[in-house]
Amino acid sequence: MDGPTADVSFIFEDSGTIKEVKAHKQTLASASYVFNGAFFGSLKSENQIIIKDASQEAFLAMIDFIHNKQPTWENYKLRLLASVYYLAEKYIIDDLKTEIIKSIPGNKALNDGILNIGILAQDNISHQQLSDALFEFAARLCKEAFKRKLKDELVHLTDKNQKRSYYDLNEKRSLVTFKIMKRTNEQSFGRFKLDLVFGLIWHSEEYFGTSRNFIYRQLNKNMSEREVDDALDWLGEKTGEAHIYSTIDDHHFMPTDRDF
């Protein structure tokens, strides 16, 4: 914040260029206990503070929020949003965290592709709310791409810049792809329906396990046969979930664990 009332400067170095954000200590202190302690605690506060863990752009976005400038978060790139979220956690500004999480489903600054959104989510796994919101957003985009048969976008689920196949992805990208596809499946037919199918299999006392036809009959008012088949595929070994396994044939199932 430039102007005569600014009494603290935050300094940033970007590729050898020094940048600055000016602000008013009292305003920052009223928004954050961390700033309040830094500026008005027992130790003497500095009037110039070097920031090494955030960009000027991210820090300025936080300052704008504190000054009620109401940034349009939906227009911010997701990586920048993640940086602002980090600052909101660092300075304990819960309202800012909430605003960022709420904005992610409507984000309009898409230019990274589905996979890179998932990688950003994985990189922020220590910030659970942010990570979950990003993974859910990536899964929704993946679901929409499948519906519209956007082959180019689904190719980008492997790599936006390099034409490498799914099986050539490194371990991190494979993990991220798996997480996105898992959430995509959950969004497609709902966790509730997965629980219905798994519950029937889990509670069955049949020697050879629960039959596909039995599940069809029991859930005919809740799910179509296609939805049951999709749920069985997702719960089974085909997707690597392995919550259930087939017994005497591909139409009888037993649970593998109780932790689903």
ChimeraX commands (.cxc) that place a marker at each C-alpha (Angstrom):
marker #1 position 0.00,0.00,0.00 radius 0.5
marker #1 position 1.67,3.22,-1.14 radius 0.5
marker #1 position 0.88,6.50,0.59 radius 0.5
marker #1 position 1.80,8.68,3.57 radius 0.5
marker #1 position 0.47,6.22,6.17 radius 0.5
marker #1 position 2.69,3.31,5.07 radius 0.5
marker #1 position 5.19,2.57,7.85 radius 0.5
marker #1 position 6.56,-0.85,6.88 radius 0.5
marker #1 position 8.10,-2.16,3.68 radius 0.5
marker #1 position 8.35,-5.79,2.58 radius 0.5
marker #1 position 11.27,-6.47,0.25 radius 0.5
marker #1 position 11.41,-9.19,-2.42 radius 0.5
marker #1 position 14.17,-10.27,-4.78 radius 0.5
marker #1 position 12.99,-11.58,-8.14 radius 0.5
marker #1 position 15.68,-12.69,-10.61 radius 0.5
marker #1 position 18.05,-10.05,-9.31 radius 0.5
marker #1 position 15.39,-7.32,-9.27 radius 0.5
marker #1 position 14.40,-5.83,-5.92 radius 0.5
marker #1 position 10.66,-5.29,-5.46 radius 0.5
marker #1 position 8.75,-3.71,-2.60 radius 0.5
marker #1 position 5.30,-3.78,-0.99 radius 0.5
marker #1 position 4.43,-1.03,1.45 radius 0.5
marker #1 position 1.80,-1.34,4.17 radius 0.5
marker #1 position 0.58,0.03,7.48 radius 0.5
marker #1 position 1.51,-1.94,10.60 radius 0.5
marker #1 position -1.71,-1.26,12.47 radius 0.5
marker #1 position -3.84,-2.45,9.55 radius 0.5
marker #1 position -1.87,-5.68,9.21 radius 0.5
marker #1 position -1.90,-6.22,12.97 radius 0.5
marker #1 position -5.69,-5.92,13.07 radius 0.5
marker #1 position -5.99,-8.74,10.53 radius 0.5
marker #1 position -3.34,-11.13,11.87 radius 0.5
marker #1 position -2.14,-12.16,15.32 radius 0.5
marker #1 position 1.20,-12.95,13.73 radius 0.5
marker #1 position 1.63,-9.41,12.39 radius 0.5
marker #1 position 0.39,-8.01,15.69 radius 0.5
marker #1 position 3.04,-9.93,17.61 radius 0.5
marker #1 position 5.76,-8.98,15.13 radius 0.5
marker #1 position 4.97,-5.27,15.15 radius 0.5
marker #1 position 3.68,-4.63,18.68 radius 0.5
marker #1 position 5.24,-7.42,20.72 radius 0.5
marker #1 position 8.04,-7.17,23.25 radius 0.5
marker #1 position 10.75,-7.04,20.59 radius 0.5
marker #1 position 11.47,-3.97,18.51 radius 0.5
marker #1 position 9.90,-4.27,15.07 radius 0.5
marker #1 position 11.69,-3.57,11.82 radius 0.5
marker #1 position 10.44,-1.05,9.28 radius 0.5
marker #1 position 11.87,-3.04,6.42 radius 0.5
marker #1 position 11.32,-6.81,6.23 radius 0.5
marker #1 position 12.85,-9.19,3.67 radius 0.5
marker #1 position 10.46,-11.90,2.46 radius 0.5
marker #1 position 12.10,-15.01,1.01 radius 0.5
marker #1 position 9.28,-17.56,1.01 radius 0.5
marker #1 position 6.75,-15.78,-1.23 radius 0.5
marker #1 position 6.61,-13.64,-4.35 radius 0.5
marker #1 position 5.71,-9.98,-4.37 radius 0.5
marker #1 position 2.59,-10.84,-6.38 radius 0.5
marker #1 position 1.33,-13.33,-3.81 radius 0.5
marker #1 position 2.13,-11.04,-0.88 radius 0.5
marker #1 position 0.44,-8.09,-2.56 radius 0.5
marker #1 position -2.67,-10.19,-3.12 radius 0.5
marker #1 position -2.79,-10.90,0.61 radius 0.5
marker #1 position -2.31,-7.20,1.41 radius 0.5
marker #1 position -5.14,-6.30,-0.98 radius 0.5
marker #1 position -7.43,-8.74,0.82 radius 0.5
marker #1 position -6.53,-7.24,4.20 radius 0.5
marker #1 position -7.39,-3.81,2.79 radius 0.5
marker #1 position -10.82,-5.09,1.64 radius 0.5
marker #1 position -10.04,-4.67,-2.04 radius 0.5
marker #1 position -11.94,-7.93,-2.71 radius 0.5
marker #1 position -9.68,-9.61,-5.27 radius 0.5
marker #1 position -11.45,-11.79,-7.84 radius 0.5
marker #1 position -9.76,-15.03,-6.84 radius 0.5
marker #1 position -11.38,-16.98,-9.68 radius 0.5
marker #1 position -9.18,-15.07,-12.14 radius 0.5
marker #1 position -5.94,-15.90,-10.34 radius 0.5
marker #1 position -3.72,-18.72,-11.58 radius 0.5
marker #1 position -3.96,-21.72,-9.28 radius 0.5
marker #1 position -0.24,-21.74,-8.47 radius 0.5
marker #1 position -0.47,-18.12,-7.35 radius 0.5
marker #1 position -3.58,-18.96,-5.30 radius 0.5
marker #1 position -1.64,-21.74,-3.60 radius 0.5
marker #1 position 1.09,-19.25,-2.69 radius 0.5
marker #1 position -1.46,-16.83,-1.24 radius 0.5
marker #1 position -3.04,-19.71,0.72 radius 0.5
marker #1 position 0.40,-20.52,2.16 radius 0.5
marker #1 position 0.71,-16.91,3.33 radius 0.5
marker #1 position -2.79,-17.01,4.82 radius 0.5
marker #1 position -1.74,-20.04,6.88 radius 0.5
marker #1 position 1.58,-18.48,7.84 radius 0.5
marker #1 position -0.06,-15.29,9.10 radius 0.5
marker #1 position -3.21,-17.05,10.39 radius 0.5
marker #1 position -5.77,-15.21,8.24 radius 0.5
marker #1 position -8.58,-17.75,8.20 radius 0.5
marker #1 position -11.02,-15.63,6.18 radius 0.5
marker #1 position -8.50,-15.48,3.35 radius 0.5
marker #1 position -8.04,-19.25,3.41 radius 0.5
marker #1 position -11.81,-19.71,3.21 radius 0.5
marker #1 position -12.12,-17.32,0.26 radius 0.5
marker #1 position -9.42,-19.11,-1.69 radius 0.5
marker #1 position -10.93,-22.58,-1.11 radius 0.5
marker #1 position -14.37,-21.31,-2.15 radius 0.5
marker #1 position -12.96,-19.84,-5.37 radius 0.5
marker #1 position -11.20,-22.94,-6.69 radius 0.5
marker #1 position -14.26,-24.74,-8.19 radius 0.5
marker #1 position -14.97,-21.66,-10.31 radius 0.5
marker #1 position -11.40,-20.89,-11.32 radius 0.5
marker #1 position -11.19,-19.38,-14.80 radius 0.5
marker #1 position -7.41,-19.06,-15.21 radius 0.5
marker #1 position -6.92,-22.57,-16.60 radius 0.5
marker #1 position -3.73,-23.02,-18.56 radius 0.5
marker #1 position -1.90,-25.86,-16.84 radius 0.5
marker #1 position -3.89,-28.95,-17.78 radius 0.5
marker #1 position -5.46,-31.49,-15.45 radius 0.5
marker #1 position -2.26,-33.27,-14.48 radius 0.5
marker #1 position -0.46,-30.11,-13.39 radius 0.5
marker #1 position -3.42,-29.14,-11.19 radius 0.5
marker #1 position -3.09,-32.55,-9.57 radius 0.5
marker #1 position 0.66,-32.08,-9.12 radius 0.5
marker #1 position -0.01,-28.72,-7.47 radius 0.5
marker #1 position -2.46,-30.49,-5.16 radius 0.5
marker #1 position 0.15,-33.12,-4.30 radius 0.5
marker #1 position 2.81,-30.44,-3.71 radius 0.5
marker #1 position 0.46,-28.84,-1.17 radius 0.5
marker #1 position -0.48,-32.06,0.61 radius 0.5
marker #1 position 0.59,-30.48,3.93 radius 0.5
marker #1 position -2.19,-27.93,3.42 radius 0.5
marker #1 position -4.99,-30.50,3.48 radius 0.5
marker #1 position -7.95,-28.27,2.63 radius 0.5
marker #1 position -6.15,-26.71,-0.30 radius 0.5
marker #1 position -4.89,-30.05,-1.58 radius 0.5
marker #1 position -8.36,-31.62,-1.38 radius 0.5
marker #1 position -9.95,-28.68,-3.19 radius 0.5
marker #1 position -7.39,-28.86,-5.99 radius 0.5
marker #1 position -7.74,-32.63,-6.40 radius 0.5
marker #1 position -11.54,-32.30,-6.50 radius 0.5
marker #1 position -11.25,-29.57,-9.12 radius 0.5
marker #1 position -8.89,-31.67,-11.25 radius 0.5
marker #1 position -11.25,-34.65,-10.96 radius 0.5
marker #1 position -14.21,-32.54,-12.06 radius 0.5
marker #1 position -12.31,-31.27,-15.09 radius 0.5
marker #1 position -11.32,-34.84,-15.91 radius 0.5
marker #1 position -14.94,-35.97,-15.64 radius 0.5
marker #1 position -16.06,-33.13,-17.92 radius 0.5
marker #1 position -13.31,-33.98,-20.41 radius 0.5
marker #1 position -14.49,-37.59,-20.55 radius 0.5
marker #1 position -18.07,-36.46,-21.10 radius 0.5
marker #1 position -17.11,-34.14,-23.95 radius 0.5
marker #1 position -14.51,-36.60,-25.27 radius 0.5
marker #1 position -11.81,-33.97,-25.19 radius 0.5
marker #1 position -8.97,-36.24,-26.25 radius 0.5
marker #1 position -6.38,-33.46,-26.24 radius 0.5
marker #1 position -7.12,-32.58,-22.63 radius 0.5
marker #1 position -7.02,-36.21,-21.56 radius 0.5
marker #1 position -3.63,-36.55,-23.24 radius 0.5
marker #1 position -2.52,-33.66,-21.03 radius 0.5
marker #1 position -3.43,-35.81,-18.06 radius 0.5
marker #1 position -0.13,-37.52,-18.83 radius 0.5
marker #1 position 1.96,-34.47,-19.68 radius 0.5
marker #1 position 1.12,-30.99,-20.98 radius 0.5
marker #1 position 4.47,-30.37,-22.62 radius 0.5
marker #1 position 5.94,-33.76,-23.46 radius 0.5
marker #1 position 4.28,-36.49,-25.51 radius 0.5
marker #1 position 4.92,-39.32,-23.09 radius 0.5
marker #1 position 2.55,-42.22,-22.44 radius 0.5
marker #1 position 0.80,-42.86,-19.13 radius 0.5
marker #1 position 3.12,-45.76,-18.37 radius 0.5
marker #1 position 6.25,-43.63,-18.81 radius 0.5
marker #1 position 5.27,-41.13,-16.13 radius 0.5
marker #1 position 7.50,-40.84,-13.13 radius 0.5
marker #1 position 6.33,-42.01,-9.72 radius 0.5
marker #1 position 4.93,-38.64,-8.63 radius 0.5
marker #1 position 2.88,-38.16,-11.79 radius 0.5
marker #1 position 1.61,-41.73,-11.58 radius 0.5
marker #1 position 0.47,-41.13,-8.01 radius 0.5
marker #1 position -1.23,-37.87,-8.96 radius 0.5
marker #1 position -2.95,-39.45,-11.95 radius 0.5
marker #1 position -4.23,-42.27,-9.75 radius 0.5
marker #1 position -5.62,-39.81,-7.19 radius 0.5
marker #1 position -7.36,-37.75,-9.88 radius 0.5
marker #1 position -8.93,-40.83,-11.48 radius 0.5
marker #1 position -10.04,-42.14,-8.10 radius 0.5
marker #1 position -11.86,-38.90,-7.30 radius 0.5
marker #1 position -13.25,-38.75,-10.83 radius 0.5
marker #1 position -14.85,-42.16,-10.33 radius 0.5
marker #1 position -16.24,-41.10,-6.97 radius 0.5
marker #1 position -17.78,-38.01,-8.55 radius 0.5
marker #1 position -19.19,-40.03,-11.44 radius 0.5
marker #1 position -21.49,-42.25,-9.44 radius 0.5
marker #1 position -21.08,-40.99,-5.91 radius 0.5
marker #1 position -19.48,-42.31,-2.75 radius 0.5
marker #1 position -22.92,-43.21,-1.41 radius 0.5
marker #1 position -23.50,-45.69,-4.24 radius 0.5
marker #1 position -20.07,-47.21,-3.76 radius 0.5
marker #1 position -20.94,-47.73,-0.10 radius 0.5
marker #1 position -24.21,-49.44,-1.06 radius 0.5
marker #1 position -22.45,-51.96,-3.29 radius 0.5
marker #1 position -19.59,-52.57,-0.88 radius 0.5
marker #1 position -22.04,-52.96,2.02 radius 0.5
marker #1 position -23.91,-55.77,0.29 radius 0.5
marker #1 position -20.66,-57.58,-0.46 radius 0.5
marker #1 position -19.28,-57.06,3.01 radius 0.5
marker #1 position -22.34,-58.32,4.91 radius 0.5
marker #1 position -23.02,-61.32,2.68 radius 0.5
marker #1 position -22.66,-64.77,4.26 radius 0.5
marker #1 position -22.70,-66.62,0.94 radius 0.5
marker #1 position -19.87,-69.15,0.70 radius 0.5
marker #1 position -18.84,-68.06,-2.80 radius 0.5
marker #1 position -19.46,-64.39,-2.13 radius 0.5
marker #1 position -22.10,-61.93,-3.30 radius 0.5
marker #1 position -23.32,-62.39,-6.86 radius 0.5
marker #1 position -23.61,-59.58,-9.36 radius 0.5
marker #1 position -27.26,-60.50,-10.02 radius 0.5
marker #1 position -28.04,-60.31,-6.30 radius 0.5
marker #1 position -26.62,-56.77,-6.19 radius 0.5
marker #1 position -28.65,-55.84,-9.28 radius 0.5
marker #1 position -31.86,-57.03,-7.57 radius 0.5
marker #1 position -31.16,-55.41,-4.22 radius 0.5
marker #1 position -30.22,-52.02,-5.64 radius 0.5
marker #1 position -32.56,-51.79,-8.62 radius 0.5
marker #1 position -34.32,-48.78,-7.10 radius 0.5
marker #1 position -31.08,-46.95,-6.39 radius 0.5
marker #1 position -28.73,-47.85,-9.23 radius 0.5
marker #1 position -28.80,-49.04,-12.80 radius 0.5
marker #1 position -26.99,-52.24,-13.72 radius 0.5
marker #1 position -24.37,-50.14,-15.51 radius 0.5
marker #1 position -23.75,-48.15,-12.32 radius 0.5
marker #1 position -23.41,-51.38,-10.34 radius 0.5
marker #1 position -20.90,-52.69,-12.89 radius 0.5
marker #1 position -18.91,-49.44,-12.71 radius 0.5
marker #1 position -18.90,-49.58,-8.91 radius 0.5
marker #1 position -17.73,-53.20,-8.94 radius 0.5
marker #1 position -14.94,-52.28,-11.35 radius 0.5
marker #1 position -13.86,-49.39,-9.15 radius 0.5
marker #1 position -13.98,-51.45,-5.96 radius 0.5
marker #1 position -12.15,-54.34,-7.57 radius 0.5
marker #1 position -8.66,-55.06,-8.76 radius 0.5
marker #1 position -9.12,-53.46,-12.18 radius 0.5
marker #1 position -8.42,-49.99,-10.79 radius 0.5
marker #1 position -5.94,-51.05,-8.14 radius 0.5
marker #1 position -8.37,-50.33,-5.27 radius 0.5
marker #1 position -8.83,-54.05,-4.46 radius 0.5
marker #1 position -11.51,-53.56,-1.81 radius 0.5
marker #1 position -13.16,-56.67,-3.29 radius 0.5
marker #1 position -12.02,-59.68,-5.33 radius 0.5
marker #1 position -13.80,-62.16,-7.56 radius 0.5
marker #1 position -14.17,-65.75,-6.38 radius 0.5
marker #1 position -15.49,-68.60,-8.55 radius 0.5
marker #1 position -15.97,-66.32,-11.56 radius 0.5
marker #1 position -16.15,-62.65,-12.53 radius 0.5
marker #1 position -19.67,-62.36,-11.09 radius 0.5
marker #1 position -19.14,-63.30,-7.43 radius 0.5
marker #1 position -17.30,-61.07,-4.99 radius 0.5
marker #1 position -15.81,-61.10,-1.51 radius 0.5
marker #1 position -14.36,-58.18,0.48 radius 0.5
marker #1 position -10.62,-57.93,1.03 radius 0.5
marker #1 position -10.69,-55.64,4.04 radius 0.5
marker #1 position -12.89,-53.61,6.37 radius 0.5
marker #1 position -11.17,-50.28,5.86 radius 0.5
marker #1 position -13.06,-48.95,2.84 radius 0.5
marker link #1:1,2 radius 0.2
marker link #1:2,3 radius 0.2
marker link #1:3,4 radius 0.2
marker link #1:4,5 radius 0.2
marker link #1:5,6 radius 0.2
marker link #1:6,7 radius 0.2
marker link #1:7,8 radius 0.2
marker link #1:8,9 radius 0.2
marker link #1:9,10 radius 0.2
marker link #1:10,11 radius 0.2
marker link #1:11,12 radius 0.2
marker link #1:12,13 radius 0.2
marker link #1:13,14 radius 0.2
marker link #1:14,15 radius 0.2
marker link #1:15,16 radius 0.2
marker link #1:16,17 radius 0.2
marker link #1:17,18 radius 0.2
marker link #1:18,19 radius 0.2
marker link #1:19,20 radius 0.2
marker link #1:20,21 radius 0.2
marker link #1:21,22 radius 0.2
marker link #1:22,23 radius 0.2
marker link #1:23,24 radius 0.2
marker link #1:24,25 radius 0.2
marker link #1:25,26 radius 0.2
marker link #1:26,27 radius 0.2
marker link #1:27,28 radius 0.2
marker link #1:28,29 radius 0.2
marker link #1:29,30 radius 0.2
marker link #1:30,31 radius 0.2
marker link #1:31,32 radius 0.2
marker link #1:32,33 radius 0.2
marker link #1:33,34 radius 0.2
marker link #1:34,35 radius 0.2
marker link #1:35,36 radius 0.2
marker link #1:36,37 radius 0.2
marker link #1:37,38 radius 0.2
marker link #1:38,39 radius 0.2
marker link #1:39,40 radius 0.2
marker link #1:40,41 radius 0.2
marker link #1:41,42 radius 0.2
marker link #1:42,43 radius 0.2
marker link #1:43,44 radius 0.2
marker link #1:44,45 radius 0.2
marker link #1:45,46 radius 0.2
marker link #1:46,47 radius 0.2
marker link #1:47,48 radius 0.2
marker link #1:48,49 radius 0.2
marker link #1:49,50 radius 0.2
marker link #1:50,51 radius 0.2
marker link #1:51,52 radius 0.2
marker link #1:52,53 radius 0.2
marker link #1:53,54 radius 0.2
marker link #1:54,55 radius 0.2
marker link #1:55,56 radius 0.2
marker link #1:56,57 radius 0.2
marker link #1:57,58 radius 0.2
marker link #1:58,59 radius 0.2
marker link #1:59,60 radius 0.2
marker link #1:60,61 radius 0.2
marker link #1:61,62 radius 0.2
marker link #1:62,63 radius 0.2
marker link #1:63,64 radius 0.2
marker link #1:64,65 radius 0.2
marker link #1:65,66 radius 0.2
marker link #1:66,67 radius 0.2
marker link #1:67,68 radius 0.2
marker link #1:68,69 radius 0.2
marker link #1:69,70 radius 0.2
marker link #1:70,71 radius 0.2
marker link #1:71,72 radius 0.2
marker link #1:72,73 radius 0.2
marker link #1:73,74 radius 0.2
marker link #1:74,75 radius 0.2
marker link #1:75,76 radius 0.2
marker link #1:76,77 radius 0.2
marker link #1:77,78 radius 0.2
marker link #1:78,79 radius 0.2
marker link #1:79,80 radius 0.2
marker link #1:80,81 radius 0.2
marker link #1:81,82 radius 0.2
marker link #1:82,83 radius 0.2
marker link #1:83,84 radius 0.2
marker link #1:84,85 radius 0.2
marker link #1:85,86 radius 0.2
marker link #1:86,87 radius 0.2
marker link #1:87,88 radius 0.2
marker link #1:88,89 radius 0.2
marker link #1:89,90 radius 0.2
marker link #1:90,91 radius 0.2
marker link #1:91,92 radius 0.2
marker link #1:92,93 radius 0.2
marker link #1:93,94 radius 0.2
marker link #1:94,95 radius 0.2
marker link #1:95,96 radius 0.2
marker link #1:96,97 radius 0.2
marker link #1:97,98 radius 0.2
marker link #1:98,99 radius 0.2
marker link #1:99,100 radius 0.2
marker link #1:100,101 radius 0.2
marker link #1:101,102 radius 0.2
marker link #1:102,103 radius 0.2
marker link #1:103,104 radius 0.2
marker link #1:104,105 radius 0.2
marker link #1:105,106 radius 0.2
marker link #1:106,107 radius 0.2
marker link #1:107,108 radius 0.2
marker link #1:108,109 radius 0.2
marker link #1:109,110 radius 0.2
marker link #1:110,111 radius 0.2
marker link #1:111,112 radius 0.2
marker link #1:112,113 radius 0.2
marker link #1:113,114 radius 0.2
marker link #1:114,115 radius 0.2
marker link #1:115,116 radius 0.2
marker link #1:116,117 radius 0.2
marker link #1:117,118 radius 0.2
marker link #1:118,119 radius 0.2
marker link #1:119,120 radius 0.2
marker link #1:120,121 radius 0.2
marker link #1:121,122 radius 0.2
marker link #1:122,123 radius 0.2
marker link #1:123,124 radius 0.2
marker link #1:124,125 radius 0.2
marker link #1:125,126 radius 0.2
marker link #1:126,127 radius 0.2
marker link #1:127,128 radius 0.2
marker link #1:128,129 radius 0.2
marker link #1:129,130 radius 0.2
marker link #1:130,131 radius 0.2
marker link #1:131,132 radius 0.2
marker link #1:132,133 radius 0.2
marker link #1:133,134 radius 0.2
marker link #1:134,135 radius 0.2
marker link #1:135,136 radius 0.2
marker link #1:136,137 radius 0.2
marker link #1:137,138 radius 0.2
marker link #1:138,139 radius 0.2
marker link #1:139,140 radius 0.2
marker link #1:140,141 radius 0.2
marker link #1:141,142 radius 0.2
marker link #1:142,143 radius 0.2
marker link #1:143,144 radius 0.2
marker link #1:144,145 radius 0.2
marker link #1:145,146 radius 0.2
marker link #1:146,147 radius 0.2
marker link #1:147,148 radius 0.2
marker link #1:148,149 radius 0.2
marker link #1:149,150 radius 0.2
marker link #1:150,151 radius 0.2
marker link #1:151,152 radius 0.2
marker link #1:152,153 radius 0.2
marker link #1:153,154 radius 0.2
marker link #1:154,155 radius 0.2
marker link #1:155,156 radius 0.2
marker link #1:156,157 radius 0.2
marker link #1:157,158 radius 0.2
marker link #1:158,159 radius 0.2
marker link #1:159,160 radius 0.2
marker link #1:160,161 radius 0.2
marker link #1:161,162 radius 0.2
marker link #1:162,163 radius 0.2
marker link #1:163,164 radius 0.2
marker link #1:164,165 radius 0.2
marker link #1:165,166 radius 0.2
marker link #1:166,167 radius 0.2
marker link #1:167,168 radius 0.2
marker link #1:168,169 radius 0.2
marker link #1:169,170 radius 0.2
marker link #1:170,171 radius 0.2
marker link #1:171,172 radius 0.2
marker link #1:172,173 radius 0.2
marker link #1:173,174 radius 0.2
marker link #1:174,175 radius 0.2
marker link #1:175,176 radius 0.2
marker link #1:176,177 radius 0.2
marker link #1:177,178 radius 0.2
marker link #1:178,179 radius 0.2
marker link #1:179,180 radius 0.2
marker link #1:180,181 radius 0.2
marker link #1:181,182 radius 0.2
marker link #1:182,183 radius 0.2
marker link #1:183,184 radius 0.2
marker link #1:184,185 radius 0.2
marker link #1:185,186 radius 0.2
marker link #1:186,187 radius 0.2
marker link #1:187,188 radius 0.2
marker link #1:188,189 radius 0.2
marker link #1:189,190 radius 0.2
marker link #1:190,191 radius 0.2
marker link #1:191,192 radius 0.2
marker link #1:192,193 radius 0.2
marker link #1:193,194 radius 0.2
marker link #1:194,195 radius 0.2
marker link #1:195,196 radius 0.2
marker link #1:196,197 radius 0.2
marker link #1:197,198 radius 0.2
marker link #1:198,199 radius 0.2
marker link #1:199,200 radius 0.2
marker link #1:200,201 radius 0.2
marker link #1:201,202 radius 0.2
marker link #1:202,203 radius 0.2
marker link #1:203,204 radius 0.2
marker link #1:204,205 radius 0.2
marker link #1:205,206 radius 0.2
marker link #1:206,207 radius 0.2
marker link #1:207,208 radius 0.2
marker link #1:208,209 radius 0.2
marker link #1:209,210 radius 0.2
marker link #1:210,211 radius 0.2
marker link #1:211,212 radius 0.2
marker link #1:212,213 radius 0.2
marker link #1:213,214 radius 0.2
marker link #1:214,215 radius 0.2
marker link #1:215,216 radius 0.2
marker link #1:216,217 radius 0.2
marker link #1:217,218 radius 0.2
marker link #1:218,219 radius 0.2
marker link #1:219,220 radius 0.2
marker link #1:220,221 radius 0.2
marker link #1:221,222 radius 0.2
marker link #1:222,223 radius 0.2
marker link #1:223,224 radius 0.2
marker link #1:224,225 radius 0.2
marker link #1:225,226 radius 0.2
marker link #1:226,227 radius 0.2
marker link #1:227,228 radius 0.2
marker link #1:228,229 radius 0.2
marker link #1:229,230 radius 0.2
marker link #1:230,231 radius 0.2
marker link #1:231,232 radius 0.2
marker link #1:232,233 radius 0.2
marker link #1:233,234 radius 0.2
marker link #1:234,235 radius 0.2
marker link #1:235,236 radius 0.2
marker link #1:236,237 radius 0.2
marker link #1:237,238 radius 0.2
marker link #1:238,239 radius 0.2
marker link #1:239,240 radius 0.2
marker link #1:240,241 radius 0.2
marker link #1:241,242 radius 0.2
marker link #1:242,243 radius 0.2
marker link #1:243,244 radius 0.2
marker link #1:244,245 radius 0.2
marker link #1:245,246 radius 0.2
marker link #1:246,247 radius 0.2
marker link #1:247,248 radius 0.2
marker link #1:248,249 radius 0.2
marker link #1:249,250 radius 0.2
marker link #1:250,251 radius 0.2
marker link #1:251,252 radius 0.2
marker link #1:252,253 radius 0.2
marker link #1:253,254 radius 0.2
marker link #1:254,255 radius 0.2
marker link #1:255,256 radius 0.2
marker link #1:256,257 radius 0.2
marker link #1:257,258 radius 0.2
marker link #1:258,259 radius 0.2
marker link #1:259,260 radius 0.2
view
